[in-house]
């Protein structure tokens, strides 16, 4: 068993943060690329197919929320246990993480079988959109075991600082997805033409292969974490500790599904094109937000480890550098969305109507990016220090109590362009709450460290 000091406790913080985050940022940029490629190819089928894929976002986001939210809890507990040199709890946490991945898949399987039809019919009565949507989302849900296993295995690697391998795993899955997209969507090389369903099949194929690679790499290189397959029994205490941080994160990310579902209903009242624009925005903004999430994935184990090791200065330096880098990334994103909105939309075969709605949408929403960068880092700091409830409170307030009500009120003015201003308004509310909670957690938790 490796008992020497992990690099998260000794390496200079800036170099450590960059070293751990860069592979994650690269891998998440590749993830963002294949999300966009999906929609670019689907848009070539027709606008109904693009709208159907856009409407699937709440379900896909719920899936990712469960996988990543549980992973946040696993990551925080694993890193803290490593900092405390409690290797028995490290291995028990890993075993229970795999068990929770299996349970999570069972939930999504049931949703895929019984829930997808009612979900689409509640949003539109367009038969073509519903048909494309059910075919697409059902494949994503019923074959989601790959994504749950992949995320779990990646978190085991991240917790010990081996983020380079997570880049390899995610990159492999993304490349496979991108290669299969046109083949399965358009029926190339003898494959049947599956259209929207082909995009889903390409996605799950990439996830399954990536999950197999993730298992292999964990067994080969992750010496500090060992999965004990024989005689495993779920440990209620470990699961409770995982979900104490993980459940607020799951709920926080799931709220985006509720928000998106509500926004789709608001926008559908104008035109289905507005809903397609909203879906395109989510794909495009992932290029800006995913690197920040990658930064957070590198940051969380550093903060959790040094929190467990009682090192205040390393915790604070990690927070400061993370805020600086996140806001810098978001500033670049704001510039791109303001200068090149038309060029971005053209990638999705944008009609004149879509351009009229989409150009102001991208410019208005991106006003809030820099503030969002700061708030995202704050939320991850709360999670790393075991106070995920703060993140949950900010997210609920931002998306359910500010964004959706404001969007609905602005929609009553009769111009879809007004609806987009709900995003900057909601981000200002998030800024105020995040700052208040950051000050509070500093006084109660960080200041007590040595």
C-alpha positions as CSV (number, residue, x, y, z in Angstrom):
1,X,0.0,0.0,0.0
2,X,1.3,3.4,-0.9
3,X,1.6,5.6,2.2
4,X,3.9,8.4,1.1
5,X,2.5,12.0,0.9
6,X,0.3,12.5,-2.1
7,X,1.2,15.3,-4.4
8,X,-1.9,17.2,-3.4
9,X,-0.3,17.9,-0.1
10,X,3.2,19.0,-1.2
11,X,3.2,20.3,-4.8
12,X,3.1,24.2,-5.3
13,X,-0.6,25.0,-5.5
14,X,-0.7,26.8,-8.8
15,X,1.3,24.1,-10.6
16,X,-0.8,21.4,-8.9
17,X,-4.1,23.1,-9.9
18,X,-3.0,23.5,-13.5
19,X,-1.6,20.0,-13.7
20,X,-4.7,18.4,-12.4
21,X,-7.2,20.7,-14.2
22,X,-5.7,20.9,-17.7
23,X,-6.3,17.2,-18.5
24,X,-9.9,17.6,-17.2
25,X,-10.4,20.8,-19.2
26,X,-9.1,19.2,-22.4
27,X,-11.3,16.1,-21.9
28,X,-14.4,18.2,-21.2
29,X,-13.7,20.4,-24.2
30,X,-13.7,17.1,-26.3
31,X,-17.0,16.2,-24.5
32,X,-18.4,19.6,-25.5
33,X,-17.2,19.0,-29.1
34,X,-19.1,15.8,-29.4
35,X,-22.2,17.3,-27.9
36,X,-22.1,20.0,-30.6
37,X,-21.2,17.5,-33.3
38,X,-24.4,15.5,-32.4
39,X,-26.6,18.6,-33.0
40,X,-24.7,19.7,-36.1
41,X,-25.3,16.4,-37.8
42,X,-28.9,16.1,-36.5
43,X,-29.6,19.6,-37.8
44,X,-28.8,18.3,-41.3
45,X,-31.7,15.9,-41.0
46,X,-34.3,18.7,-40.4
47,X,-35.2,21.3,-37.8
48,X,-37.8,18.9,-36.2
49,X,-35.0,16.4,-35.4
50,X,-32.9,19.2,-33.9
51,X,-35.8,20.4,-31.8
52,X,-36.4,16.8,-30.6
53,X,-32.8,16.5,-29.4
54,X,-33.0,19.9,-27.8
55,X,-36.1,18.9,-25.8
56,X,-34.2,15.8,-24.6
57,X,-31.9,17.9,-22.5
58,X,-33.8,17.7,-19.2
59,X,-33.7,13.9,-19.3
60,X,-30.0,13.7,-20.3
61,X,-29.2,16.3,-17.7
62,X,-30.9,14.3,-15.0
63,X,-28.8,11.3,-16.0
64,X,-25.6,13.3,-15.8
65,X,-26.8,15.0,-12.5
66,X,-27.2,11.6,-10.8
67,X,-23.8,10.3,-12.1
68,X,-21.8,13.4,-11.5
69,X,-23.5,14.4,-8.3
70,X,-22.8,11.0,-6.8
71,X,-19.3,11.3,-8.1
72,X,-18.8,14.6,-6.3
73,X,-19.7,12.9,-3.0
74,X,-17.4,10.0,-3.8
75,X,-14.6,12.4,-4.8
76,X,-14.9,14.5,-1.7
77,X,-15.0,11.5,0.7
78,X,-12.1,9.6,-1.1
79,X,-9.8,12.7,-1.2
80,X,-10.5,13.5,2.5
81,X,-9.9,9.9,3.5
82,X,-6.6,9.9,1.6
83,X,-5.6,13.1,3.3
84,X,-6.3,11.4,6.7
85,X,-4.4,8.2,5.5
86,X,-7.6,6.1,6.2
87,X,-7.0,3.6,3.4
88,X,-9.7,1.2,4.7
89,X,-12.3,3.8,4.2
90,X,-10.8,4.7,0.8
91,X,-11.4,1.2,-0.5
92,X,-14.9,0.9,1.1
93,X,-15.9,4.2,-0.6
94,X,-14.8,2.9,-4.0
95,X,-16.8,-0.4,-3.6
96,X,-19.9,1.5,-2.5
97,X,-19.4,3.9,-5.4
98,X,-19.7,1.1,-7.9
99,X,-22.8,-0.2,-6.1
100,X,-24.4,3.2,-6.4
101,X,-23.6,3.4,-10.1
102,X,-25.6,0.1,-10.6
103,X,-28.6,1.5,-8.6
104,X,-28.5,4.8,-10.6
105,X,-28.6,2.9,-13.9
106,X,-31.7,1.0,-12.7
107,X,-33.5,4.3,-12.1
108,X,-32.7,5.6,-15.6
109,X,-33.7,2.3,-17.2
110,X,-37.2,2.6,-15.7
111,X,-37.4,6.3,-16.9
112,X,-36.4,5.2,-20.4
113,X,-39.0,2.4,-20.5
114,X,-42.0,4.2,-19.0
115,X,-41.3,8.0,-18.9
116,X,-40.0,9.2,-22.2
117,X,-43.3,9.1,-24.2
118,X,-45.3,11.2,-21.6
119,X,-42.3,13.5,-21.2
120,X,-42.3,14.5,-24.9
121,X,-46.1,14.6,-25.3
122,X,-46.2,17.1,-22.4
123,X,-44.1,19.6,-24.4
124,X,-45.4,19.3,-28.0
125,X,-48.1,17.7,-30.1
126,X,-45.9,17.7,-33.2
127,X,-45.9,14.1,-34.2
128,X,-42.6,14.3,-36.0
129,X,-40.8,15.9,-33.0
130,X,-42.3,13.4,-30.6
131,X,-41.3,10.5,-32.8
132,X,-37.7,11.7,-33.2
133,X,-37.5,12.5,-29.5
134,X,-38.8,9.2,-28.1
135,X,-36.4,7.2,-30.3
136,X,-33.4,9.4,-29.3
137,X,-34.0,9.7,-25.5
138,X,-35.1,6.1,-25.0
139,X,-31.7,4.8,-26.3
140,X,-29.9,7.3,-24.1
141,X,-31.7,6.1,-20.9
142,X,-31.9,2.4,-21.5
143,X,-28.2,2.1,-22.4
144,X,-26.9,4.5,-19.8
145,X,-25.0,1.9,-17.8
146,X,-21.9,3.1,-19.6
147,X,-22.0,6.6,-18.4
148,X,-22.6,5.7,-14.8
149,X,-19.7,3.3,-14.7
150,X,-17.5,5.7,-16.6
151,X,-18.1,8.6,-14.3
152,X,-17.6,6.4,-11.2
153,X,-14.2,5.1,-12.4
154,X,-13.1,8.6,-13.5
155,X,-13.8,9.9,-10.0
156,X,-11.6,7.2,-8.4
157,X,-8.8,8.3,-10.6
158,X,-9.4,12.0,-10.0
159,X,-9.4,11.5,-6.2
160,X,-5.8,10.3,-6.3
161,X,-4.7,13.1,-8.7
162,X,-4.5,10.9,-11.8
163,X,-6.5,13.2,-14.0
164,X,-4.4,12.5,-17.1
165,X,-6.1,9.1,-17.4
166,X,-9.6,10.6,-17.1
167,X,-8.6,12.8,-20.1
168,X,-7.7,9.6,-22.1
169,X,-11.0,7.9,-21.0
170,X,-13.3,10.8,-22.0
171,X,-11.3,11.6,-25.1
172,X,-11.7,8.0,-26.3
173,X,-15.4,8.0,-25.7
174,X,-15.8,11.3,-27.5
175,X,-13.8,10.3,-30.5
176,X,-15.8,7.1,-30.9
177,X,-19.0,9.2,-30.7
178,X,-17.9,11.7,-33.3
179,X,-16.8,8.9,-35.7
180,X,-20.1,7.0,-35.3
181,X,-22.4,10.1,-35.5
182,X,-22.5,10.5,-39.3
183,X,-22.3,6.8,-39.9
184,X,-25.4,6.0,-37.8
185,X,-27.4,9.2,-38.4
186,X,-27.1,9.0,-42.2
187,X,-26.6,5.3,-42.7
188,X,-23.1,5.2,-44.2
189,X,-21.0,2.2,-45.0
190,X,-23.9,-0.2,-45.0
191,X,-25.4,0.8,-41.6
192,X,-29.1,1.6,-41.5
193,X,-30.1,5.3,-41.5
194,X,-31.2,6.0,-37.9
195,X,-31.4,9.8,-38.0
196,X,-31.9,11.2,-34.4
197,X,-31.7,7.7,-32.9
198,X,-28.3,7.3,-34.6
199,X,-27.0,10.2,-32.6
200,X,-28.1,8.5,-29.4
201,X,-26.6,5.1,-30.4
202,X,-23.3,6.8,-31.2
203,X,-23.3,8.5,-27.8
204,X,-24.0,5.4,-25.7
205,X,-21.4,3.4,-27.8
206,X,-18.8,5.9,-26.9
207,X,-19.8,5.8,-23.2
208,X,-19.7,2.0,-23.0
209,X,-16.3,1.7,-24.5
210,X,-15.0,4.5,-22.4
211,X,-16.3,2.8,-19.2
212,X,-14.5,-0.4,-20.1
213,X,-11.3,1.5,-20.6
214,X,-11.9,3.3,-17.2
215,X,-12.2,0.0,-15.4
216,X,-9.0,-1.3,-17.0
217,X,-7.0,1.9,-16.1
218,X,-8.2,1.8,-12.5
219,X,-7.0,-1.7,-12.1
220,X,-3.6,-0.9,-13.8
221,X,-2.6,2.5,-12.4
222,X,-4.7,3.5,-9.4
223,X,-2.6,1.9,-6.6
224,X,-4.1,3.9,-3.8
225,X,-7.7,2.6,-4.4
226,X,-8.5,-1.1,-4.6
227,X,-11.9,-2.5,-5.4
228,X,-12.8,-5.5,-3.3
229,X,-15.3,-7.6,-5.3
230,X,-15.5,-10.6,-3.0
231,X,-18.0,-10.5,-0.1
232,X,-19.1,-6.9,-0.8
233,X,-22.1,-5.5,1.2
234,X,-23.4,-2.0,0.9
235,X,-22.2,0.2,3.8
236,X,-24.9,2.5,5.0
237,X,-22.5,4.8,6.8
238,X,-20.3,5.2,3.7
239,X,-23.3,5.7,1.4
240,X,-24.7,8.3,3.8
241,X,-21.4,10.2,3.8
242,X,-21.3,10.1,-0.1
243,X,-24.8,11.4,-0.4
244,X,-24.4,14.0,2.3
245,X,-22.3,15.9,-0.3
246,X,-23.7,14.1,-3.4
247,X,-27.5,14.6,-2.9
248,X,-27.3,18.4,-2.8
249,X,-25.1,18.2,-6.0
250,X,-27.6,15.8,-7.7
251,X,-30.5,18.0,-6.8
252,X,-28.6,21.2,-7.8
253,X,-27.8,19.8,-11.2
254,X,-31.3,18.2,-11.6
255,X,-32.8,21.7,-11.1
256,X,-31.3,22.5,-14.5
257,X,-33.6,19.9,-15.9
258,X,-36.6,21.5,-14.3
259,X,-35.5,24.9,-15.5
260,X,-34.9,23.8,-19.0
261,X,-38.3,22.0,-19.1
262,X,-40.0,25.2,-18.0
263,X,-38.0,27.4,-20.4
264,X,-39.0,25.0,-23.3
265,X,-42.6,25.4,-22.4
266,X,-42.2,29.2,-22.3
267,X,-40.4,29.3,-25.6
268,X,-42.7,26.9,-27.4
269,X,-45.5,29.4,-26.8
270,X,-43.6,31.7,-29.3
271,X,-42.3,29.1,-31.8
272,X,-40.5,25.7,-31.9
273,X,-37.6,27.6,-33.5
274,X,-37.0,29.5,-30.2
275,X,-36.8,26.2,-28.4
276,X,-34.2,24.9,-31.0
277,X,-32.2,28.1,-30.4
278,X,-32.3,27.5,-26.6
279,X,-31.0,23.9,-27.3
280,X,-28.2,25.3,-29.6
281,X,-27.2,27.8,-26.9
282,X,-26.8,25.0,-24.4
283,X,-24.6,23.1,-26.8
284,X,-22.4,26.1,-27.6
285,X,-22.1,27.4,-24.0
286,X,-20.7,23.9,-23.0
287,X,-17.5,25.0,-24.9
288,X,-17.1,27.8,-22.3
289,X,-18.6,26.1,-19.2
290,X,-17.0,22.7,-19.6
291,X,-13.4,24.0,-19.1
292,X,-14.6,25.7,-15.9
293,X,-16.1,22.4,-14.8
294,X,-12.8,20.7,-15.6
295,X,-11.1,23.3,-13.5
296,X,-13.5,22.5,-10.7
297,X,-12.9,18.7,-11.0
298,X,-9.2,19.4,-10.5
299,X,-9.8,21.8,-7.7
300,X,-12.2,19.7,-5.5
301,X,-9.8,16.9,-4.6
302,X,-7.1,19.5,-3.8
303,X,-9.3,21.4,-1.4
304,X,-10.8,18.2,0.1
305,X,-7.3,16.7,0.6
306,X,-5.8,19.8,2.3
307,X,-9.0,20.3,4.3
308,X,-8.5,16.7,5.6
309,X,-4.8,17.4,6.2
310,X,-5.6,20.7,8.1
311,X,-3.7,23.1,5.7
312,X,-5.5,26.4,5.5
313,X,-3.1,28.3,3.2
314,X,-3.2,25.6,0.5
315,X,-7.0,25.6,0.6
316,X,-7.1,29.4,0.2
317,X,-4.6,29.5,-2.6
318,X,-6.5,26.9,-4.5
319,X,-9.7,28.9,-4.2
320,X,-8.0,32.2,-5.3
321,X,-6.4,30.7,-8.4
322,X,-9.6,28.8,-9.3
323,X,-11.7,32.0,-9.2
324,X,-9.1,33.9,-11.3
325,X,-8.9,31.2,-14.0
326,X,-12.6,30.6,-14.1
327,X,-13.5,34.3,-14.7
328,X,-10.7,34.5,-17.3
329,X,-12.2,31.6,-19.3
330,X,-15.7,33.1,-19.0
331,X,-14.4,36.5,-20.3
332,X,-13.1,34.8,-23.4
333,X,-16.5,33.1,-23.9
334,X,-18.4,36.4,-23.5
335,X,-16.2,37.9,-26.2
336,X,-16.8,35.0,-28.6
337,X,-20.5,35.0,-28.2
338,X,-20.7,38.8,-28.7
339,X,-18.5,38.9,-31.8
340,X,-19.4,35.7,-33.7
341,X,-23.0,34.8,-32.8
342,X,-24.1,34.5,-36.5
343,X,-21.1,32.3,-37.4
344,X,-21.9,30.0,-34.4
345,X,-25.5,29.6,-35.5
346,X,-24.6,28.9,-39.2
347,X,-23.1,25.5,-38.0
348,X,-26.6,24.3,-37.2
349,X,-28.1,25.1,-40.6
350,X,-29.8,28.2,-39.1
351,X,-32.7,29.6,-41.1
352,X,-33.3,33.3,-41.3
353,X,-35.9,33.0,-38.5
354,X,-33.4,31.1,-36.3
355,X,-30.8,33.8,-36.9
356,X,-33.2,36.6,-35.9
357,X,-34.0,34.9,-32.6
358,X,-30.5,33.3,-32.0
359,X,-28.1,36.3,-32.5
360,X,-29.6,38.5,-29.8
361,X,-30.1,35.4,-27.6
362,X,-26.4,34.5,-27.6
363,X,-25.3,38.1,-27.0
364,X,-27.8,38.7,-24.1
365,X,-27.2,35.4,-22.2
366,X,-23.4,35.7,-22.4
367,X,-23.5,39.0,-20.5
368,X,-23.7,36.8,-17.4
369,X,-20.8,34.4,-18.1
370,X,-18.1,36.1,-16.0
371,X,-20.3,36.2,-12.9
372,X,-21.3,32.6,-13.6
373,X,-17.6,31.6,-13.5
374,X,-17.2,33.0,-10.0
375,X,-20.4,31.4,-8.8
376,X,-19.5,28.0,-10.2
377,X,-16.2,27.9,-8.3
378,X,-17.9,29.0,-5.1
379,X,-20.4,26.1,-5.4
380,X,-17.6,23.6,-5.9
381,X,-15.7,25.0,-2.8
382,X,-18.8,24.5,-0.7
383,X,-19.0,20.9,-1.9
384,X,-15.3,20.1,-1.4
385,X,-15.6,21.4,2.2
386,X,-18.7,19.2,2.9
387,X,-21.3,22.0,2.7
388,X,-23.1,21.0,-0.5
389,X,-26.3,22.5,0.9
390,X,-25.0,26.0,0.2
391,X,-24.6,25.1,-3.5
392,X,-28.1,23.7,-3.5
393,X,-29.6,26.8,-2.0
394,X,-27.9,29.0,-4.6
395,X,-28.9,26.8,-7.5
396,X,-32.6,26.5,-6.4
397,X,-32.8,30.3,-5.8
398,X,-31.2,31.1,-9.2
399,X,-33.0,28.7,-11.4
400,X,-36.4,28.2,-9.8
401,X,-37.1,31.3,-7.8
402,X,-35.5,33.9,-10.1
403,X,-34.8,32.7,-13.6
404,X,-38.0,30.9,-14.5
405,X,-40.4,33.4,-12.9
406,X,-38.6,36.3,-14.5
407,X,-38.5,34.6,-17.9
408,X,-42.2,33.9,-17.6
409,X,-43.0,37.6,-16.7
410,X,-40.8,38.9,-19.5
411,X,-42.5,36.5,-22.0
412,X,-45.8,38.3,-21.2
413,X,-44.3,41.4,-23.0
414,X,-44.8,39.5,-26.2
415,X,-41.2,39.6,-27.5
416,X,-39.0,36.5,-27.2
417,X,-35.8,38.6,-27.0
418,X,-36.9,39.9,-23.6
419,X,-37.0,36.3,-22.2
420,X,-33.2,36.0,-22.5
421,X,-32.6,38.8,-20.0
422,X,-33.8,36.4,-17.3
423,X,-30.3,34.8,-17.4
424,X,-28.2,37.9,-16.4
425,X,-30.8,38.8,-13.8
426,X,-30.7,35.3,-12.2
427,X,-26.8,35.4,-12.2
428,X,-26.7,38.6,-10.2
429,X,-28.9,36.9,-7.6
430,X,-26.5,34.0,-7.6
431,X,-23.5,36.3,-7.2
432,X,-25.0,37.9,-4.0
433,X,-25.8,34.5,-2.4
434,X,-22.6,32.8,-3.3
435,X,-20.5,35.6,-1.8
436,X,-22.5,35.6,1.4
437,X,-22.1,31.8,1.8
438,X,-18.3,32.0,0.9
439,X,-17.8,34.5,3.7
440,X,-19.8,32.3,6.1
441,X,-17.9,29.1,5.2
442,X,-14.6,30.9,5.6
443,X,-15.4,32.0,9.1
444,X,-16.9,28.6,10.2
445,X,-14.6,26.1,8.4
446,X,-11.5,27.5,6.7
447,X,-10.5,29.9,9.5
448,X,-10.3,27.0,11.9
449,X,-7.6,25.3,9.9
450,X,-3.9,25.7,10.6
